[in-house]
Amino acid sequence: MNYRHAFHAGNFADLVKHATLTLLLEALRTDPSPLTIVDTHAGAGGYDLDGELARRTGEAAQGIFRLMAADDAPVAFDTLKAAIRAGNPGGGVRFYPGSPSLISTGLRRGDRYVACELRDDDATLLGQTLAPFPGATALQSDGFEVARREAGKGGRLFILIDPPFERGDDYARIAETMAAALLLDPDACIAVWLPLKDLETFDAFLRAVEPAGADMLVAESRLKPLTDPMKMNGCAMVIANAPAGLESSLTDVCLWVARRLGEPGGKGDVWRTGP
Ligand SMILES: C[S@@+](CC[C@H](N)C(=O)[O-])C[C@H]1O[C@@H](n2cnc3c(N)ncnc32)[C@H](O)[C@@H]1O
């Protein structure tokens, strides 16, 4: 496994993923009953954008730095922006929260958060990030397997699936995991982050998850036309059993990222699969 999220923290794709994550969590928390959250691919927890790895790519310059400086960002980004401000009390944008930081800071009494990371270095950092939160557990385990296991336990469930896509079978494993989890828990909310390279791969994935039977909400942000399949031309969130009422906020997020951070010809769109 070569992928380290520190190289990419705070890029445009993180903005789409993490704004969507905050919107989903807010909607799921309108129900007072306890929620179990499984983060199948958690990474280190949070990132130092002044660190060597982040500075080597500079991707945050075209992501979170632009968002925090913008005066036209939609309110759908407000919770993510508030998390950045909370993590940087002296001002500036040095520390960027990963999904574990965004999830663990909002845990309520009775909620559980299970975060999975396979790499030794990032698993150690993840454990440190989650240590202050009694409801959170860091596991150095395969996130796909943990998601299936948790789906059989009952109670309200939210699964975030955010693989690095460096293995040929990541798409297949996502589809298998969604199908298995939804079989055990048809109401589980499952959010998947995907890179958008070419339409064939994206369509094939949507067809692969169709048999899982759930209604899928798709939020996509294309920063340029999908003409070069070797590049990440955009990204998408595919959400099974999304809470009602998120379409408009997700559209605002996807459009802002595409228009402000993309090239002419980019687009943002939110739609549902199925009939
Ligand atoms: C895209 S990063 C995660 C970023 C994180 N979700 C966030 O938003 O802050 C993907 C991570 O998954 C880890 N990983 C890869 N395969 C895994 C697996 N089967 N189970 C758990 N973690 C895995 C990688 O080491 C990497 O740190």
The ligand as an ORCA input file, in Angstrom:
! r2SCAN-3c Opt
* xyz 0 1
  C      -8.459      8.025      0.988
  S      -7.612      7.540      2.439
  C      -8.764      7.843      3.714
  C      -9.058      9.278      4.022
  C     -10.072      9.480      5.109
  N     -11.291      8.716      4.853
  C     -10.440     10.933      5.250
  O     -11.401     11.372      4.620
  O      -9.781     11.634      6.012
  C      -7.643      5.790      2.330
  C      -6.946      5.064      3.468
  O      -7.363      3.699      3.460
  C      -6.300      2.889      3.900
  N      -6.629      1.515      3.463
  C      -6.410      0.923      2.267
  N      -7.031     -0.267      2.208
  C      -7.676     -0.437      3.396
  C      -8.523     -1.452      3.926
  N      -8.854     -2.552      3.212
  N      -9.013     -1.277      5.179
  C      -8.695     -0.197      5.916
  N      -7.913      0.805      5.455
  C      -7.410      0.690      4.208
  C      -5.097      3.519      3.268
  O      -3.903      3.165      3.963
  C      -5.433      5.023      3.377
  O      -4.900      5.576      4.558
*
